Amino acid sequence: MSFDVAASIRRLKPQKRTESLSRRDDAELLFAEQVDVVGPPILLDTTVYIDVLQGRLPEAVAGLLRVRQINHSSVAVAELSHLLGRLDPAHPQTGKVCETVEDTIANIPLHRLHAPSIEAMAEAGILTGVYARVQGLQRQDKQPLLNDAQLFLQALVQGCHLLTRNISDMDCLQQLQPAGRVLFYRQKP
């Protein structure tokens, strides 16, 4: 299996990106409340799982999840499972939270769980590098952004909308790769 890095560089043109990115106005973005419940498949960002578990998912988003085909990413599973090792075992709520996260991961249908392609992962590295360079990000800020870029490009490759409440980062990634489709939402208070 090989990856054509030259083709990715021609497609993404990272050397042409020199100006910093600004978050666009909401009117320029596609929010879940604006779309029909029937539509293309959805790939879930980790924020969706968190908001479901915390009871903070808006009804418009819940409606999409009831109707559309839902796909899951190994990237989101990795971000969720990170909690299983990260949370303090001495904290009284850790056991309950870990059990809930384990159940959530265990209930993901395997036929709807996919990993990003090699191309998507490599191009995510390029996009993350461009984003970090033009925004002046510090080294420690890059890993979460790399995960976001992998999810974003996985959705693009799979023909899905990426469903997320991470408006600022995903908006900038979409500016760098306008072919990607993102459905944004805001967490219910």
N, C-alpha and C positions, 0 to 999 in steps of 0.2 A: 504494500500500500504506500502510495507516495502523495505528497502534497506539493502543489505548484505554487510556490511562494511568489514567483514573478507575476503570475496571473493575479494573485491577491493584491500585490502592490499596484499593478496596473489598474485594478478595479477600485481600490480604496484611495489611491493617490495620497499617501500620508505626507509626502514632502510638500504638497500644496497647502496643507493646513497649517497656518501660522498665527491666525488671530484667535483670541480667546472666545469661548462660547458663552452665550447668555441664555438663561432660561426664557423660553418664549412665553408670551401671554397665553392664558388659558384658552382664549378664543381660537388659538392656532393649534390646539391639541385636541385629541379625540378622547372624550370621557365616556365611561361605561353608560352613564345616564342618557347619552345621545344616540346610542345605537339600538337597533332592533335586537330582541333576544335571540332570534334566529340569525345565524351567520357563521363565519368561519370558525374552525376549532380554536381553542384557547390553550396557551401554555401558561402555567401558573408560576408567578414569581413567589419567592419565599414569603413576601409580605401578605399574600392571600392566606396562606396556612395560618400565619400568626393571627391575622384578623378574625378568621373563622374561630380559632381556639379561644380568642379573647371576647368573642361575641361583638366584634366591632366592624363587621362587614356590612356595608350599605345594602339595602334591599335590591337596588338595581343590579349590583354585582351578584348577589345571591340568585337573582332571576336568570342571569347569564349562566351561572354554574348549574342550574337545574335543566337548562335547555341545550346548551352547546356541548359539543364533544370536548372533554377536558383531557389535556395531556400534562404529563409531569416530567420533570427534568432531574437527572442525577445531580445536577448542580444544586437545586433546591433541597434535595434529600441530604446532600452533604452539609448544607448550611443548617438544616434542622438537626441533623445528627451531631453536629458540632456542640450543640447544647448538652448532649448526653455526657460529654466529657468536660465541658466548660463549667457547668453549674457546680456550686460548692456542695459537696455531699453532706456537710454538717448543717446546711440550712434546712429548716423544717419543711419548706415547700418543694425542695428539690425532688424528692421521691415522686410526688404527685405530678409535677411538671414533666419529669422524665417518662413516667408511665404514659402520660397523654401524648407526648412526642413519639414514643415508641408505637403506640396504637395508631397514630396518624400515619406514620411511615408504613406500618404493616398493612394498613388498609388501602394503600395505593395499588390499583390494579396493575399487575406486571405488564400487561399488553399495552398499557398507556404510559409506561415509564421508559424514557429514552435518555441516552447520553448525547451531548453535542458531538457532531462529527469532528474529525481532525481538522478539516478546513475551518469550521466554525470556531474551534478553540484557537487555532493559529491566528485567524483574522480578529478574534477577540483580543488577542495580545497586541496586534497592530493598533486597533481602535483604542485600547486602553493606553497604549504608549502615546498616541496622538493626544488623547484627552489629558493625560498627565502633563505632557509637555506644554500644550497651549494654555492649560489652567494653572500651571505651576504647582502641581500637587507634590506633596512630600512622599517619600518612599513608602511609609507605613499606610498611606491612604489607597494604595493601588490594588491590593488583593480583593477587597469587597467590590471594587469597580470591575476587576477582571471577571469575577463571578457574574456580575450584572451583564457585562458584555457577552459572556458565553450564553446566558439565558436569552438575551436579545437576538443574537445571531442564530441560536438553535431554533427559536420561533420563526425567524425568517426562512431558514432552510426547510422547516417542516410545514410552511404555509399557514402558520398560526398567528393570531394576535397574542402578544405578550400582555397579560393582565397584571398590573402593578399599581401600587400607590407611591412608588419611588419616582416622583415626577421629575425632580431636577436632574438626576443622573440619566434616566432613560430618555428624557427629552434631548439632552446633549448627545447621547449615543445615536438617537434617531436623526439628529442634525448631521452627524458624521456619516451615517448610512441611511439615507432617506427611504430606501426600499423596505426597511423594517417597519412592521405595524405594531403599534402599542395602544392598548386601551388603559387609560389612567382612571384612578378613582381616589377619593379621599376617605379616610377611615371615619367610621361613625363615632361620634363622641361618647 
